[in-house]
Amino acid sequence: MGQEYSAKEIRSSHPKVIRKNMKIKFFSDKLAYLVWDQYNSDTFSQRFTWSKDSRLMEKIGGEWKIVNVTSYWDFKNPIPADSLQ
């Protein structure tokens, strides 16, 4: 068995994630491409880091599975939380 943690013990380095401008392209009934802008907060949710994220999804056995994950991050230009409201 793996190590178990309670909900109080688990902390994300990005406690708040905002996704905007999601686009989905279906290539078939079993293959889809998703892309969006993602804003990942710092530990205190005061600043966000922007990333362009994408997923390639395949339907296997009637369930969608992630085939590929790609993220391009902009660490040089933090975004103040109040500008994302």
Contact map, one row per residue, 1 for C-alpha under 8 A:
1110000000000000000000000000000000000000000000000000000000000000000000000000000000000
1111000000000000000000000000000000000000000000000000000000000000000000000000000000000
1111100000000000000000000000000000000000000000000000000000000000000000000000000000000
0111110000000000000000000000000000000000000000000000000000000000000000000000000000000
0011111011000000000000000000000000000000000000000000000000000000000000000000000000000
0001111111000000000000000000000000000000000000000000000000000000000000000000000000000
0000111111000000000000000000000000000000000000000000000000000000000000000000000000000
0000011111100000000000000000000000000000000000000000000000000000000000000000000000000
0000111111100000000000000000000000000000000000000000000000000000000000000000000000000
0000111111110000000000000000000000000000000000000000000000000000000000000000000000000
0000000111111010000000000000000000000000000000000000000000000000000000000000000000000
0000000001111110000000000000000000000000001000000000000000000000000000000000000000000
0000000000111110000000000000000000000000111000000000000000000000000000000000000000000
0000000000011111100000000000000000000001111010000000000000000000000000000000000000000
0000000000111111100000000000000000000001111110000000000000000000000000000000000000000
0000000000000111110000000000000000000001100010000000000000000000000000000000000000000
0000000000000111111000000000000000000111100000000000000000000000000000000000000000000
0000000000000001111100000000000000000111000000000000000000000000000000000000000000000
0000000000000000111111000000000000011110000000000000000000000000000000000000000000000
0000000000000000011111000000000000011100000000000000000000000000000000000000000000000
0000000000000000001111100000000000011000000000000000000000000000000000000000000000000
0000000000000000001111110000000001111000000000000000000000000000000000000000000000000
0000000000000000000011111000000001110000000000000000000000000000000000000000000000000
0000000000000000000001111100000111100000000000000000000000000000000000000000000000000
0000000000000000000000111110000111000000000000000000000000000000000000000000000000000
0000000000000000000000011111101110000000000000000000000000000000000000000000000000000
0000000000000000000000001111111110000000000000000000000000000000000000000000000000000
0000000000000000000000000111111100000000000000000000000000000000000000000000000000000
0000000000000000000000000111111100000000000000000000000000100000000000000000000000000
0000000000000000000000000011111100000000000000000000000001110000000000000000000000000
0000000000000000000000000111111110000000000000000000000111100000000000000000000000000
0000000000000000000000011111111111000000000000000000000111000000000000000000000000000
0000000000000000000000011110001111100000000000000000011110000000000000000000000000000
0000000000000000000001111000000111110000000000000000011110000000000000000000000000000
0000000000000000000001110000000011111000000000000001111000000000000000000000000000000
0000000000000000001111100000000001111100000000000001110000000000000000000000000000000
0000000000000000001111000000000000111110000000000111100000000000000000000000000000000
0000000000000000111100000000000000011111000000000111100000000000000000000000000000000
0000000000000000111000000000000000001111100000011110000000000000000000000000000000000
0000000000000111110000000000000000000111110000011110000000000000000000000000000000000
0000000000001111100000000000000000000011111111111000000000000000000000000000000010000
0000000000001110000000000000000000000001111111111000000000000000000000000000000000000
0000000000011110000000000000000000000000111111000000000000000000000000000000000000000
0000000000000010000000000000000000000000111111100000000000000000000000000000000000000
0000000000000111000000000000000000000000111111110000000000000000000000000000000010000
0000000000000000000000000000000000000000111111110000000000000000000000000000000110000
0000000000000000000000000000000000000000110111111000000000000000000000000000011110000
0000000000000000000000000000000000000011110011111100000000000000000000000000011110000
0000000000000000000000000000000000000011110000111110000000000000000000001110111000000
0000000000000000000000000000000000001111000000011111000000000000000000001110011000000
0000000000000000000000000000000000001111000000001111100000000000000000111100000000000
0000000000000000000000000000000000111100000000000111110000000000000000111000000000000
0000000000000000000000000000000000111100000000000011111000000000000011110000000000000
0000000000000000000000000000000011110000000000000001111100000000000011100000000000000
0000000000000000000000000000000011100000000000000000111110000000011111000000000000000
0000000000000000000000000000001111000000000000000000011111000000011110000000000000000
0000000000000000000000000000001111000000000000000000001111100001111100000000000000000
0000000000000000000000000000011100000000000000000000000111110001111000000000000000000
0000000000000000000000000000111000000000000000000000000011111111100000000000000000000
0000000000000000000000000000010000000000000000000000000001111111100000000000000000000
0000000000000000000000000000000000000000000000000000000000111110000000000000000000000
0000000000000000000000000000000000000000000000000000000000111111000000000000000000000
0000000000000000000000000000000000000000000000000000000000111111100000000000000000000
0000000000000000000000000000000000000000000000000000000011110111110000000000000000000
0000000000000000000000000000000000000000000000000000000011110011111000000000000000000
0000000000000000000000000000000000000000000000000000001111000001111110000000000000000
0000000000000000000000000000000000000000000000000000001111000000111110000000000000000
0000000000000000000000000000000000000000000000000000001110000000011111000000000000000
0000000000000000000000000000000000000000000000000000111100000000011111100000000000000
0000000000000000000000000000000000000000000000000000111000000000000111110000000000000
0000000000000000000000000000000000000000000000000011110000000000000011111000000000000
0000000000000000000000000000000000000000000000000011100000000000000001111100000000000
0000000000000000000000000000000000000000000000001111000000000000000000111110000000000
0000000000000000000000000000000000000000000000001110000000000000000000011111110000000
0000000000000000000000000000000000000000000000001100000000000000000000001111110000000
0000000000000000000000000000000000000000000000000000000000000000000000000111110000000
0000000000000000000000000000000000000000000000001000000000000000000000000111111000000
0000000000000000000000000000000000000000000000111100000000000000000000000111111100000
0000000000000000000000000000000000000000000000111100000000000000000000000000111110110
0000000000000000000000000000000000000000000001110000000000000000000000000000011111110
0000000000000000000000000000000000000000100011110000000000000000000000000000001111111
0000000000000000000000000000000000000000000000000000000000000000000000000000000111111
0000000000000000000000000000000000000000000000000000000000000000000000000000001111111
0000000000000000000000000000000000000000000000000000000000000000000000000000001111111
0000000000000000000000000000000000000000000000000000000000000000000000000000000011111
